[in-house]
């Protein structure tokens, strides 16, 4: 016959008393869980930097999908056969490529109102260097709603 | 002169520093919960890191530092549920080991024969818990091992109390069957 507390838990799904479990090997066998220190809570600056990287990555993915869609529509309008898709966004390779592309993005700093230059080809980035990036800058941090939309549940 | 109605002031969101301090203070309990739900420190660590980010993104919803602990607890539960579903998918696809595979018997104590039989039963039960579907496992662990009330579980999992009861009943039946002690139970 099992320990009463264990038997009751298995029979009815009632909680096992912690004080009893501390002195009962069989209950301890059921309850034992690894103990580990939690990872450190990031600083506010690290949180913001992470959020910004996610914004850029999302923007890169969205823009790439738009480009694929535009290309497909253009091909369809021109009567050309639709091009073979190189990949779908669910494929890790494409996500990696897009993540790498995001590395070519300039983020000014962590201050509020900073400008994020998203989706720049390295060559474009060089062209824009003299123009301070005005034409292609997205002031993402100015809009909490946009941030929330981009950082919402369905993140990659 | 008509009195001018002054609208009640909106409660302000937590200051960043207070929010981060509250997260820091809640971290050990959140980690212990994740370790219990996942039984794997590395998975628990990943869940905590994701929980930090989710908490940061939604910090504007909080008005009270005292509420951070319970709020973070609910986030951890949902992230653990997500992790358990991924673990189930990986297992189904044949990837990844089972963190419950290396279970060992505890010290049997003064009456080794009886205690050893009990501990064997407990370990079989624990292995059965590890095989439960993610949601049933979550509900069972929170109820039986963590001692949460049914409404607390319902609130943290976005389920109704009735649904929680159903999952608990199914989980209990499966664990009992997995433990396989028809004489003792």
Interface residues (C-beta under 8 A of the other chain):
Chain A: X1 X2 X3 X6 X7 X9 X10 X11 X12 X13 X14 X15 X16 X18 X25 X26 X27 X28 X29 X30 X31 X32 X33 X34 X35 X36 X37 X38 X39 X41 X42 X43 X44 X47 X50 X51 X148 X151
Chain B: X16 X20 X23 X24 X27 X28 X30 X31 X32 X35 X36 X39 X40 X41 X44 X45 X48 X49 X52 X53 X56 X57 X103 X105 X106 X107 X108 X109 X115 X118 X119 X121 X122 X123 X125 X126 X140 X143 X144 X145 X146 X147 X148 X168 X169 X171 X172 X175 X176 X179 X181 X183 X184 X185
